[in-house]
Amino acid sequence: MIAGPVKRIAIALLLASLVFISGAGADDIKLPDMGSPADAILNNNEESQLGRMIMRDIRRSGQVVEDPLVIEYINEIGSRIAAQTNEGDHDFTFFVVEDPRINAFALPGGYIGVHTGLLEATRNEDELAGVLAHEVAHVTQRHIARAIHANSRQSILSTAMMLGAIIVAAAGGSADAVQGAMAVAQGTAAQQQINFTRTNEYEADRIGIAALADAGFDPYGMASFFEVMSRQTTTSPDMRAPEFLRTHPVTTARIAESKNRARDYPVIRSDDTTGYGIARVRMIVTRFDTAKEAVAYFEKRPYEKQNDVERYGRAVAYQRAGKHLQALEIFRELLEKDESVIAYHIGVAQTLVALDQPREAIDNYEHAVALFPRNVPLVLDYGERLLQLGQATKAHTLLLDLMNNVPPTPEQVRLIARAASEADEDAEAYYYLSEYRLMIGDLPGGISYLQQALRLPELEEIQRIRFEARIDFIREFMSEEQLRRMQRDKPVGTSARNAS
C-alpha cells in the first residue's frame, strides 16, 4: 500500500501523463489514435513523437549522463552498429543513464539507453556492442510498435495510462523516490510494458549478431554478455537478478543459439578501442562518493603495472581530488605516446587552467582544435574553460560555430546561452534559452524568453523579425488553453544571466 502523500504524488504523475499525451501538456503534439485497423501499428513519425515525450521526461530527471566524452563514444559505437542494420528508416539517439543497475532499453523512435551499471559490467567492447546491437534490432524490426499495438488496441492514451500505472507501482516508500525515479522509470516502464515476446527476443539476437559481425565486432560478444549475466545469478542464487535479465530473459537455450549463430560468421578478434576504456573509467571515477575513494581505487595497482586507460583513470581521479600536478604529469605522458586521443588533449589543457596557466592552456586547446576541428567534447570543454577565464565572446563564437554544424543537446544549448549572456549579447542569450525550453517540451517557456528578448532596447531589427517569426511558429503547436493561460500570465522580465 502506498502512503498518503506518496499516493497523491503517484496519482498526480499518472494524471500528468494522461494530460500530457491527450493534448494539454507541455508541447501538445496531437498524436493520432491507434485504434483503427489502418493505424494498428505505429508509423515511424508516431514512434518518434512518443519517444521524444518519454525522452524529455528522462532528461528532466537529471539522470542522463552529460559527459561529452561518454556521449560521443556511446553514439559513435551505436551508430557504427546501426549503420549495418538500418536502411535509413530510423534515426537513433544513444544515451547513458546514471544508474548502477545493469540494464539497457530501447524506446520508441530509436532512443536507446544504457545504464552506467551495464557499461561498467561489460568486460570488453564486444560485449557492450552486443547489447547495443540487440537493442538496435528491436527498433529496426519494429518490435516496439508491434508490442504497443498488442498491449494497447485503443490509443496512445492507453499506452500512457499503462506507463503511468507502472510508475505508480514501481514507486518506493517515499515521495522523493517517486519524483526522483519518474524519468528513468518511464524508460524502464516502456521496456517492461512492451515486454517483447520470445520470438522478438530471438529475432533481435539474430539481427543483432549479424550487425555485430558486419560492424567488425566479435559476433560472440552478445552471447558472452548474456552468459556473464546468467552466471551471476546461477553462482549466487541469493543475489537479486540483474535488471538486464528481468527485462531480457536469458535461457541456456538462448545463449546456446546465440553461440551457434555466431559460428556462422568469420572469427573476428577485435581489440577494445581507447574510447571504450575512457568512457568506462570516467564512469568509474564518478561512481565514488568522494575523490579520495576514487584515487584509492586507481592507486590499488602500481603505476608501472597499469595500462594507459588505467593511468588515464588515475589522472582523472587526481583531477577530482585537486592533485593537478600529478594529473598533469600523467596526461602529458599519455599525450606524448598518442596524440590521436582527444581525451588526453582535454586532460592536459583542463589541468593547465586549474594550475592557473591560462596562456599555455589556450595554446594546447588551439593546437587540439586545429587537429580535431569541431570535435564536440573538445570544443565544449574549450568553451567552458574560456568562460572560466573570462573570455566569453570567444567562447560564444566557438560554441556557435559548433552548434551551427552539430545538433546540440539541451545542456549544450544552456552552455551557449551562458556564453552569450556573459558576452553581454542578451538577445541571443534569450533566444538560446527559448530553444532550451522548447527542447525540454516547454513551449510557453520558449515563447516567454523570446518575448523578453523583444523588449530589449538594443534589439536589432533582424533579430526582432527572427524572434517574432519563431513565436508565430511555436504558437501553431499550442492548444487554445495554453494560449489563454499564456495571455493571463504575462511574462516577468528575467536576466538572461540568471535564467534557465
C-alpha positions as CSV (number, residue, x, y, z in Angstrom):
1,M,0.0,0.0,0.0
2,I,1.4,3.4,-0.9
3,A,1.5,6.0,1.8
4,G,-0.8,9.1,1.7
5,P,1.5,11.8,0.3
6,V,3.3,9.3,-2.0
7,K,0.0,8.1,-3.3
8,R,-1.1,11.6,-4.1
9,I,2.1,12.3,-6.0
10,A,1.9,9.0,-7.8
11,I,-1.7,9.8,-8.9
12,A,-0.6,13.2,-9.9
13,L,2.2,11.7,-12.1
14,L,-0.4,9.4,-13.7
15,L,-2.7,12.2,-14.4
16,A,0.2,14.3,-15.7
17,S,1.0,11.5,-18.2
18,L,-2.6,11.4,-19.4
19,V,-2.9,15.2,-19.7
20,F,0.4,15.4,-21.5
21,I,-0.4,12.9,-24.1
22,S,-4.0,13.8,-24.5
23,G,-3.3,17.4,-25.6
24,A,-2.9,19.7,-22.6
25,G,0.7,19.0,-21.8
26,A,4.0,20.7,-22.5
27,D,4.0,20.8,-26.2
28,D,0.6,19.5,-27.2
29,I,1.7,17.4,-30.1
30,K,-1.6,15.7,-31.2
31,L,-0.8,12.0,-31.7
32,P,-3.2,10.1,-33.9
33,D,-5.5,7.4,-32.4
34,M,-4.1,3.9,-32.8
35,G,-7.4,2.1,-32.5
36,S,-8.4,1.8,-36.2
37,P,-7.2,-1.1,-38.2
38,A,-5.3,1.2,-40.6
39,D,-3.2,2.6,-37.7
40,A,-2.8,-0.7,-35.9
41,I,1.0,-0.3,-35.8
42,L,2.7,3.0,-35.1
43,N,4.3,4.6,-38.1
44,N,7.8,6.0,-37.7
45,N,6.6,9.5,-37.1
46,E,4.3,8.4,-34.4
47,E,7.0,6.4,-32.7
48,S,9.3,9.4,-32.8
49,Q,6.7,11.6,-31.2
50,L,6.1,9.1,-28.4
51,G,9.9,8.5,-27.9
52,R,10.6,12.3,-27.7
53,M,7.9,12.7,-25.0
54,I,9.4,9.9,-22.9
55,M,13.0,11.1,-23.6
56,R,12.1,14.6,-22.4
57,D,10.9,13.2,-19.0
58,I,14.1,11.1,-18.7
59,R,16.2,14.3,-19.3
60,R,14.2,16.2,-16.8
61,S,15.2,13.7,-14.1
62,G,18.8,14.9,-14.3
63,Q,19.9,11.3,-14.5
64,V,21.1,11.4,-18.1
65,V,24.9,11.5,-18.2
66,E,26.1,14.8,-19.8
67,D,29.8,13.9,-20.0
68,P,30.6,14.8,-23.7
69,L,33.3,12.2,-24.0
70,V,30.9,9.5,-22.9
71,I,28.1,10.8,-25.1
72,E,30.3,10.9,-28.1
73,Y,31.6,7.4,-27.5
74,I,28.3,5.7,-27.0
75,N,26.8,7.4,-30.1
76,E,29.9,6.5,-32.1
77,I,29.7,2.8,-31.3
78,G,25.9,2.7,-31.5
79,S,25.8,4.4,-34.9
80,R,28.5,2.0,-36.2
81,I,26.2,-0.9,-35.4
82,A,23.0,0.8,-36.6
83,A,24.6,1.5,-40.0
84,Q,24.7,-2.3,-40.6
85,T,21.0,-3.0,-40.0
86,N,19.3,0.3,-40.6
87,E,18.2,1.2,-44.2
88,G,17.7,4.9,-43.3
89,D,14.2,4.3,-41.9
90,H,15.2,5.1,-38.3
91,D,17.1,7.9,-36.6
92,F,19.0,6.7,-33.5
93,T,20.0,8.5,-30.3
94,F,22.1,6.6,-27.8
95,F,22.5,7.9,-24.3
96,V,23.7,6.8,-20.8
97,V,21.7,6.9,-17.7
98,E,23.3,7.4,-14.3
99,D,22.0,4.2,-12.6
100,P,24.1,1.4,-11.1
101,R,21.7,-1.3,-12.1
102,I,22.8,-3.4,-15.0
103,N,20.4,-2.7,-17.8
104,A,19.8,-1.2,-21.3
105,F,16.5,-0.4,-23.0
106,A,15.0,0.7,-26.3
107,L,12.4,3.4,-26.5
108,P,10.1,4.3,-29.4
109,G,11.7,6.5,-32.0
110,G,15.2,4.9,-31.8
111,Y,16.2,6.2,-28.4
112,I,18.5,3.6,-26.8
113,G,19.6,4.0,-23.2
114,V,22.4,2.2,-21.4
115,H,22.8,2.3,-17.6
116,T,26.2,3.2,-16.2
117,G,26.0,-0.1,-14.3
118,L,25.9,-2.0,-17.6
119,L,28.8,-0.1,-19.0
120,E,30.9,-1.0,-16.0
121,A,29.7,-4.6,-16.0
122,T,30.9,-5.3,-19.6
123,R,34.3,-6.9,-19.8
124,N,35.1,-5.7,-23.2
125,E,33.8,-3.5,-26.1
126,D,32.4,-6.5,-28.0
127,E,30.0,-7.2,-25.1
128,L,28.8,-3.6,-25.0
129,A,28.4,-3.7,-28.7
130,G,26.4,-6.9,-28.4
131,V,23.9,-5.2,-26.0
132,L,23.6,-2.2,-28.3
133,A,23.1,-4.4,-31.4
134,H,20.3,-6.3,-29.6
135,E,18.5,-3.0,-28.8
136,V,19.0,-1.6,-32.3
137,A,17.5,-4.7,-33.7
138,H,14.3,-4.2,-31.6
139,V,13.9,-0.8,-33.2
140,T,14.7,-1.8,-36.8
141,Q,12.4,-4.8,-36.6
142,R,9.5,-2.6,-35.3
143,H,9.1,-4.7,-32.2
144,I,8.2,-1.7,-30.2
145,A,5.3,-0.7,-32.4
146,R,4.1,-4.3,-32.5
147,A,4.3,-4.7,-28.8
148,I,2.5,-1.4,-28.1
149,H,-0.2,-2.5,-30.5
150,A,-0.5,-5.8,-28.8
151,N,-0.8,-4.2,-25.4
152,S,-3.0,-1.3,-26.3
153,R,-5.5,-1.6,-29.1
154,Q,-7.3,1.7,-28.2
155,S,-4.9,4.6,-28.5
156,I,-1.6,6.2,-27.5
157,L,-3.5,7.4,-24.4
158,S,-4.0,3.8,-23.3
159,T,-0.3,3.3,-23.5
160,A,0.3,6.4,-21.4
161,M,-2.1,5.0,-18.8
162,M,-0.1,1.8,-18.6
163,L,3.2,3.6,-18.4
164,G,1.7,5.8,-15.6
165,A,0.4,2.8,-13.8
166,I,3.8,1.1,-13.8
167,I,5.4,4.3,-12.5
168,V,2.9,4.2,-9.6
169,A,3.6,0.5,-8.9
170,A,7.4,1.0,-9.1
171,A,7.3,3.9,-6.6
172,G,9.2,3.3,-3.4
173,G,8.2,4.2,0.1
174,S,8.9,7.9,-0.1
175,A,7.8,10.9,-2.1
176,D,11.4,11.6,-3.1
177,A,11.6,8.2,-4.6
178,V,8.6,8.8,-6.8
179,Q,9.7,12.1,-8.0
180,G,13.4,11.2,-8.5
181,A,12.8,8.0,-10.3
182,M,10.0,9.3,-12.6
183,A,12.0,9.8,-15.7
184,V,14.1,6.7,-15.6
185,A,11.1,4.7,-14.5
186,Q,9.3,5.8,-17.7
187,G,12.2,4.4,-19.8
188,T,12.2,1.1,-17.8
189,A,8.4,1.0,-17.8
190,A,8.4,1.3,-21.6
191,Q,10.7,-1.7,-21.8
192,Q,8.7,-3.7,-19.2
193,Q,5.3,-2.8,-20.6
194,I,6.4,-3.7,-24.1
195,N,7.7,-7.0,-22.8
196,F,9.0,-8.3,-26.1
197,T,7.8,-11.8,-27.0
198,R,10.3,-14.7,-27.1
199,T,10.1,-14.5,-30.9
200,N,11.0,-10.9,-30.8
201,E,14.0,-11.6,-28.5
202,Y,15.3,-14.3,-30.7
203,E,14.9,-12.1,-33.8
204,A,16.7,-9.3,-32.1
205,D,19.6,-11.7,-31.3
206,R,19.7,-12.9,-34.9
207,I,19.7,-9.5,-36.5
208,G,22.0,-8.1,-33.8
209,I,24.6,-10.8,-34.2
210,A,24.7,-10.1,-38.0
211,A,25.1,-6.4,-37.3
212,L,27.9,-7.1,-34.8
213,A,29.9,-9.1,-37.3
214,D,29.3,-6.7,-40.2
215,A,30.4,-3.8,-38.0
216,G,33.7,-5.5,-37.2
217,F,32.9,-6.7,-33.7
218,D,33.2,-10.3,-32.3
219,P,29.8,-11.9,-33.1
220,Y,30.2,-13.8,-29.8
221,G,30.0,-10.6,-27.9
222,M,26.3,-10.8,-27.3
223,A,26.3,-14.4,-26.1
224,S,29.3,-13.6,-23.9
225,F,27.5,-10.9,-22.1
226,F,24.3,-13.0,-21.7
227,E,26.4,-15.8,-20.3
228,V,28.1,-13.5,-17.7
229,M,24.8,-12.1,-16.5
230,S,23.2,-15.5,-16.3
231,R,26.2,-16.9,-14.4
232,Q,26.0,-14.2,-11.8
233,T,22.5,-15.4,-10.7
234,T,23.4,-19.1,-11.0
235,T,26.5,-18.9,-8.9
236,S,24.8,-16.6,-6.3
237,P,21.2,-17.7,-6.1
238,D,20.5,-15.3,-3.2
239,M,21.7,-12.4,-5.2
240,R,19.0,-10.3,-6.9
241,A,19.0,-10.9,-10.7
242,P,20.5,-8.1,-12.7
243,E,17.9,-5.8,-14.2
244,F,19.0,-6.8,-17.6
245,L,17.9,-10.4,-17.0
246,R,14.4,-9.3,-15.9
247,T,13.8,-7.1,-19.0
248,H,15.7,-9.5,-21.3
249,P,15.0,-13.1,-20.0
250,V,18.0,-15.2,-21.0
251,T,17.8,-19.0,-21.0
252,T,20.5,-21.6,-21.5
253,A,18.9,-22.5,-24.9
254,R,19.0,-18.8,-26.0
255,I,22.7,-18.5,-25.1
256,A,23.4,-21.7,-27.0
257,E,21.5,-20.5,-30.0
258,S,23.4,-17.1,-29.9
259,K,26.7,-19.0,-29.9
260,N,25.6,-21.2,-32.8
261,R,24.6,-18.2,-34.8
262,A,28.0,-16.5,-34.1
263,R,29.7,-19.6,-35.6
264,D,28.2,-18.7,-39.0
265,Y,30.5,-15.7,-39.2
266,P,34.2,-15.5,-39.7
267,V,36.2,-15.3,-36.4
268,I,36.8,-11.6,-35.5
269,R,39.4,-10.7,-33.0
270,S,38.8,-7.0,-32.1
271,D,40.7,-5.0,-29.6
272,D,39.0,-2.6,-27.3
273,T,39.2,1.0,-28.5
274,T,40.7,3.6,-26.3
275,G,37.3,5.3,-26.4
276,Y,35.7,2.3,-24.6
277,G,38.2,2.4,-21.9
278,I,38.0,6.1,-21.4
279,A,34.2,6.1,-21.2
280,R,34.2,3.2,-18.7
281,V,36.9,4.7,-16.3
282,R,35.2,8.1,-16.4
283,M,32.0,6.4,-15.1
284,I,34.0,4.5,-12.5
285,V,35.5,7.8,-11.2
286,T,32.1,9.4,-10.8
287,R,30.7,6.4,-9.2
288,F,32.6,7.1,-5.9
289,D,31.1,9.4,-3.4
290,T,34.4,11.1,-2.7
291,A,37.6,12.0,-4.6
292,K,39.6,10.2,-2.0
293,E,37.8,6.9,-2.7
294,A,38.3,7.3,-6.5
295,V,42.1,7.9,-6.0
296,A,42.4,4.9,-3.7
297,Y,40.7,2.7,-6.3
298,F,43.1,3.7,-9.1
299,E,46.1,3.5,-6.8
300,K,45.5,-0.1,-5.8
301,R,47.7,-1.3,-8.7
302,P,51.3,0.1,-9.0
303,Y,51.5,2.8,-11.7
304,E,54.1,0.9,-13.7
305,K,51.8,-2.1,-14.0
306,Q,48.8,-0.1,-15.2
307,N,47.9,0.2,-18.9
308,D,47.2,3.6,-20.5
309,V,43.4,3.6,-19.8
310,E,44.0,2.8,-16.1
311,R,46.6,5.6,-15.9
312,Y,44.1,7.9,-17.5
313,G,41.5,7.0,-14.9
314,R,44.1,7.7,-12.2
315,A,44.8,11.1,-13.7
316,V,41.0,11.9,-13.8
317,A,40.7,10.8,-10.1
318,Y,43.7,13.1,-9.3
319,Q,41.9,16.0,-11.1
320,R,38.8,15.4,-9.0
321,A,40.9,15.4,-5.8
322,G,42.7,18.6,-6.7
323,K,46.0,16.9,-7.3
324,H,46.6,18.8,-10.5
325,L,50.4,18.4,-10.8
326,Q,50.2,14.6,-10.5
327,A,47.3,14.6,-13.1
328,L,49.2,16.9,-15.5
329,E,52.3,14.6,-15.4
330,I,50.2,11.6,-16.4
331,F,48.1,13.4,-19.1
332,R,51.3,14.7,-20.7
333,E,52.9,11.3,-20.7
334,L,49.8,9.8,-22.3
335,L,49.6,12.6,-24.9
336,E,53.2,12.1,-25.8
337,K,52.5,8.5,-26.6
338,D,49.3,9.0,-28.6
339,E,48.3,12.4,-29.9
340,S,45.2,10.9,-31.6
341,V,43.3,10.6,-28.3
342,I,41.2,13.7,-27.8
343,A,40.7,13.0,-24.1
344,Y,44.4,13.3,-23.4
345,H,44.5,16.8,-25.1
346,I,41.5,17.9,-22.9
347,G,43.1,16.5,-19.8
348,V,46.3,18.5,-20.3
349,A,44.5,21.7,-21.1
350,Q,42.0,21.4,-18.3
351,T,44.7,20.8,-15.8
352,L,46.7,23.8,-17.0
353,V,43.7,26.0,-16.4
354,A,43.4,24.6,-12.9
355,L,47.1,25.3,-12.3
356,D,46.5,29.0,-13.4
357,Q,48.5,28.7,-16.6
358,P,45.9,30.2,-19.0
359,R,48.2,31.1,-21.9
360,E,49.7,27.6,-22.1
361,A,46.2,26.1,-21.7
362,I,44.8,28.1,-24.6
363,D,47.8,27.2,-26.7
364,N,47.0,23.5,-26.0
365,Y,43.3,23.9,-26.8
366,E,44.1,25.8,-30.0
367,H,46.5,23.1,-31.1
368,A,43.9,20.4,-30.4
369,V,41.1,22.2,-32.2
370,A,43.4,22.6,-35.2
371,L,43.9,18.8,-35.2
372,F,40.3,17.9,-34.5
373,P,38.1,20.8,-35.8
374,R,34.5,20.8,-34.4
375,N,35.1,17.8,-32.2
376,V,32.2,18.1,-29.8
377,P,33.8,17.1,-26.4
378,L,36.9,19.2,-27.2
379,V,35.0,22.4,-28.3
380,L,32.5,22.2,-25.4
381,D,35.4,21.8,-22.9
382,Y,37.3,24.7,-24.5
383,G,34.2,26.9,-24.4
384,E,33.7,26.2,-20.7
385,R,37.4,26.9,-19.9
386,L,37.1,30.2,-21.9
387,L,34.2,31.2,-19.8
388,Q,36.2,30.3,-16.7
389,L,39.0,32.5,-18.0
390,G,36.6,35.5,-18.7
391,Q,36.8,35.2,-22.5
392,A,33.0,34.9,-23.0
393,T,32.9,36.5,-26.5
394,K,35.4,34.0,-27.9
395,A,33.5,31.2,-26.1
396,H,30.3,32.3,-27.7
397,T,31.8,32.4,-31.2
398,L,33.4,29.0,-30.8
399,L,30.3,27.3,-29.5
400,L,28.0,29.0,-32.1
401,D,30.2,27.6,-34.9
402,L,29.9,24.1,-33.4
403,M,26.2,24.2,-32.8
404,N,25.5,25.5,-36.3
405,N,27.1,22.3,-37.6
406,V,26.3,19.7,-35.0
407,P,22.9,19.2,-33.4
408,P,23.3,20.1,-29.7
409,T,21.8,18.6,-26.5
410,P,19.6,20.7,-24.2
411,E,22.5,21.1,-21.8
412,Q,24.8,22.3,-24.6
413,V,22.3,24.9,-25.5
414,R,22.3,26.1,-21.9
415,L,26.1,26.5,-22.1
416,I,25.9,28.7,-25.2
417,A,23.2,30.7,-23.6
418,R,25.5,31.3,-20.7
419,A,28.3,32.3,-23.0
420,A,26.1,34.8,-24.9
421,S,24.9,36.3,-21.6
422,E,28.4,36.7,-20.2
423,A,29.4,38.3,-23.5
424,D,26.6,40.8,-23.0
425,E,24.7,39.5,-26.0
426,D,21.4,39.4,-24.1
427,A,19.1,39.0,-27.1
428,E,20.9,35.9,-28.3
429,A,21.1,34.5,-24.8
430,Y,17.3,34.8,-24.5
431,Y,17.0,33.1,-27.9
432,Y,19.1,30.2,-26.8
433,L,17.2,29.9,-23.5
434,S,14.0,29.8,-25.6
435,E,15.4,26.9,-27.7
436,Y,16.4,25.1,-24.5
437,R,12.8,25.3,-23.1
438,L,11.5,24.0,-26.4
439,M,13.9,21.1,-26.4
440,I,12.6,20.0,-23.0
441,G,8.9,20.4,-24.1
442,D,8.1,23.8,-22.5
443,L,6.5,25.8,-25.4
444,P,5.1,28.6,-23.2
445,G,8.5,29.0,-21.6
446,G,10.1,29.2,-25.0
447,I,7.8,32.0,-26.1
448,S,8.3,33.8,-22.7
449,Y,12.1,34.1,-23.3
450,L,11.5,35.3,-26.9
451,Q,9.1,38.0,-25.6
452,Q,11.7,39.1,-23.1
453,A,14.2,39.4,-25.9
454,L,11.7,41.5,-27.9
455,R,11.6,44.0,-25.0
456,L,15.3,44.7,-25.1
457,P,16.0,48.3,-26.1
458,E,19.2,47.4,-28.1
459,L,17.4,44.7,-30.2
460,E,18.3,44.8,-33.9
461,E,15.6,44.8,-36.5
462,I,16.8,41.5,-38.0
463,Q,16.6,39.9,-34.5
464,R,13.1,41.3,-34.0
465,I,11.9,39.7,-37.2
466,R,13.6,36.4,-36.4
467,F,12.1,36.2,-32.9
468,E,8.6,37.2,-33.9
469,A,8.6,34.6,-36.7
470,R,9.8,32.0,-34.2
471,I,6.9,32.9,-31.8
472,D,4.4,32.6,-34.6
473,F,5.8,29.1,-35.4
474,I,5.6,27.9,-31.8
475,R,2.1,29.1,-31.4
476,E,0.9,26.8,-34.1
477,F,1.7,23.8,-31.9
478,M,0.0,25.2,-28.7
479,S,-3.5,24.4,-27.5
480,E,-6.2,27.1,-27.0
481,E,-5.9,26.6,-23.3
482,Q,-2.2,27.2,-23.3
483,L,-2.6,30.3,-25.4
484,R,-5.2,31.6,-23.0
485,R,-3.1,30.8,-20.0
486,M,-0.1,32.5,-21.5
487,Q,-2.2,35.6,-22.2
488,R,-3.2,35.7,-18.5
489,D,0.3,35.1,-17.1
490,K,2.3,37.9,-18.6
491,P,6.0,37.1,-18.6
492,V,8.1,38.7,-15.9
493,G,11.5,40.1,-17.0
494,T,14.4,37.8,-16.0
495,S,18.1,38.4,-16.5
496,A,19.4,36.0,-19.2
497,R,22.5,35.6,-17.0
498,N,20.4,34.0,-14.2
499,A,17.7,32.3,-16.3
500,S,17.5,28.6,-17.0
